[in-house]
Structure formats: structure tokens, C-alpha cells
Amino acid sequence: GDDRLMGNLQSYSWGCRGVGAVLSAYLSGALLESWGARSIFGVTALLPLLVAVAALLIEEQGVSQAVPAEAGIAKAGSDLATGAEGGEVGGFAFDDIFGQLRQLWDVLRSPQVWPPVLFIALWQSTPNAGSALFYFSTNELHFGPEFLGRAQLAASLASLAGIFLYNRVFASVSLRGYLFWVNLAAVAIGFLPLLLVSRANLWLGIPDQAFVLGGDVIQTVAGELAHMPILVLAAQLCPPGVEATFFALLMSVLNLSSLASTLVGAWLTDLLHVTETDFTNLPWLVAICNISSLLPLALLGWVGDRSGSDSAVIASDSDT
């Protein structure tokens, strides 16, 4: 069905991204030692240019005919995208740009669309303690670039494993229930860094490096399992005719929400007086950031339970 296809497409897309992350993590350290920093920066600047050149090779066909309500990925809001009179959905021509913006606004304010969009934004906006944990790893645990590179490689491989697991096992699972349970599991796993910053791992007989590598793998798999359904939900919300524009808007919302997450995390870091040399309150910072991930669950009812049967109901509702 469409929901299964949507999960597969998102899994494949982000799987390709994961392969690139693995190659980057594997090659970055060796290339830095053999080529030097200047050459690495040159290659880093060249790669986005290659992406731009590759984009020119993509063949696209404009939308020149009416899109039926039952076609497309998300049925919710499709009547708004095609217009009340069932007229044609225009392509992205310059003379129709304002019409496209009006369509986009009509879809965005639809009661079937804006609550899940707000849920996605709040989900991504919860604070994180990543910067403080990085300084703890380098200044307190004295991890060097070589080990950090290995940890990044392990995390990248774990990311691929999480994407594969979601695609094979969870892609067709009811979305609302899955989001609830996977978020609870991710929060439980998110307390692992507390053992590290409190040095409880040494009391358990686990060396710092082994604990960090194992913790990164577990947390990354859990993170991908929690992140993939958000991307699938974003794709399902895109109505026929403005799919690319609306998906780009949702990805912009995700990026802005990630920026908000970083800013709130930085504010909490400053509030708790955690610095690059003083990690006294770091356990509190990790705990607060992790527990805050439960807050979006209060809005989980805003997310449609998009199983196969529910998709049919939504389709019939939009047709009427």
C-alpha cells in the first residue's frame, strides 16, 4: 500500500545518506593524515558542487492534468490542494507562483494537516546536551581524534542498522502507537550517558571507551527508529500537486526545530553552569534534556493513526 511504499522510500533515501556517513567516517581520519587539512577542506567544498551537477541530470515531468483525490500519498487535505471545484493543479510556473502559495497556505491550515505539523516541530525542538557531552568526552575523558572517528564510524553503521530494521519490521506498523512506544524506549536508552558522566560505568567495570562505543551504537539505533516515522509522517502529509513544495516546507520546519533544540540546550547548559571544564551539573543537564523528550507525547493525539484501514477512511472523507 501507499503507507508501506512511503516507509520504503524514506528508508532508502536515508539509507543512502547513512552510507555516505559511513564512508566519511571511515575515510576522514586517514585522508586527513595523508592529504592535510587544506586538501580535505577543498574536497569538502567540492562535494556539494557535484550534488548540484547531479541535480541537473534529474528528469522531471510537470503536472499538467487534474490529480484525483485518491491519488498521491496523503489523502488528508487533497481536496484543498486540488481546489473546491476540482480544477487542475498547476505546475510550478512563475506566473502561477502566488496560486501555489495560496494552495500551500490552504493545505497548511487544514485541520488534518497543521496539528501533525506542530507535533513534528515540537518533537524536534526538545533540548539536547550534545555539545556538553562532546566537551566532557574530550576534556574530561581525554578522547582523541582517532577514537572519536571510530565512534563516529560505529554510530554511522548503527544508523544504517536502525534504518534497515525500521524498513523491514516497523514500516507498516500503526504510526501513533509506534511513536508512543519507540519514544518511551528512546528515553529509557537516553539515560545511558548518565552512567558515563556520573562515572558509574567504572563501578560496573566497563571502560570508558567500550561504554561510549556501545552506548553510541544503542542510542543511534534507537534514534533512527524514532526518527524514521517522523519522516514518513511528513511525507504522508504532502497532498497531490504541491508534494515537493510542502515536503520542503516540512524539512525547513525540522531544521528550524533542530536549531531551536540546540539553542534551548545551550541555554540549559549555561543555566546549570556547565562549562568546558566544570561538569558538576552535567548529570542534571542530561536528565532534563532526556526527560523533556516525553513532552511531545502529550500531543500524540494530533497525529492520525495511519494504518491501512485508516488511510481508506481518510480517503473516503476527503472525497466527500
WOTA-V29453 format. One record per backbone hydrogen bond with DSSP energy under -1.0 kcal/mol. CO is the residue of the C=O (numbers start at 1). NH is the residue of the N-H. Records with the same first field share a line. If there is no record, write none. Layout:
CO = NH ; NH
This chain:
1 = 5
2 = 6
3 = 7
4 = 8
5 = 9
6 = 10
7 = 11
8 = 12
9 = 13
10 = 14
11 = 15
12 = 16
13 = 17
14 = 18
15 = 19
16 = 20
17 = 21
18 = 22
19 = 23
20 = 24
21 = 25
22 = 26
23 = 27
24 = 28
27 = 31
28 = 32
29 = 33
30 = 34
31 = 35
36 = 40
37 = 41
38 = 42
39 = 43
40 = 44
41 = 45
42 = 46
43 = 47
46 = 50
47 = 51
48 = 52
49 = 53
50 = 54
51 = 55
54 = 57
55 = 58
68 = 71
75 = 78
77 = 81
78 = 82
83 = 86
91 = 93
93 = 96
94 = 97
96 = 100
97 = 101
98 = 102
99 = 103
100 = 104
101 = 105
102 = 106
103 = 107
104 = 108
105 = 109
107 = 110
110 = 113 ; 114
113 = 117
114 = 118
115 = 119
116 = 120
117 = 121
118 = 122
119 = 123
120 = 124
129 = 133
130 = 134
131 = 135
132 = 136
133 = 137
134 = 138
135 = 139
136 = 140 ; 141
137 = 143
144 = 148
145 = 149
146 = 150
147 = 151
148 = 152
149 = 153
150 = 154
151 = 155
152 = 156
153 = 157
154 = 158
155 = 159
156 = 160
157 = 161
158 = 162
159 = 163
160 = 164
161 = 165
162 = 166
163 = 167
164 = 168
165 = 169
166 = 170 ; 171
170 = 173
174 = 178
175 = 179
176 = 180
177 = 181
178 = 182
179 = 183
180 = 184
181 = 185
182 = 186
183 = 187
184 = 188
185 = 189
186 = 190
188 = 191
189 = 192
191 = 194
192 = 195
193 = 197
194 = 198
195 = 200 ; 201
196 = 199
200 = 204
201 = 206
202 = 205
207 = 211
208 = 212
209 = 213
210 = 214
211 = 215
212 = 216
213 = 217
214 = 218
215 = 219
216 = 220
217 = 221
218 = 222
219 = 223
220 = 224
221 = 225
222 = 226
223 = 227
224 = 228
227 = 231
228 = 232
229 = 233
230 = 234
231 = 235
232 = 236
233 = 237
235 = 238
238 = 74
239 = 242
242 = 246
243 = 247
244 = 248
245 = 249
246 = 250
247 = 251
248 = 252
249 = 253
250 = 254
251 = 255
252 = 256
253 = 257
254 = 258
255 = 259
256 = 260
257 = 261
258 = 262
259 = 263
260 = 264
261 = 265
262 = 266
263 = 267
264 = 268
265 = 269
266 = 270
267 = 271
268 = 272
269 = 274
270 = 273
278 = 275
279 = 282
281 = 285
282 = 286
283 = 287
284 = 288
285 = 289
286 = 290
287 = 291
288 = 292
290 = 293
291 = 294
292 = 295
294 = 297
295 = 298
296 = 299
297 = 300
299 = 302
300 = 303
304 = 306
305 = 307
307 = 311
308 = 312
309 = 313
310 = 314
311 = 315
312 = 316
313 = 317
314 = 318
315 = 319
316 = 320
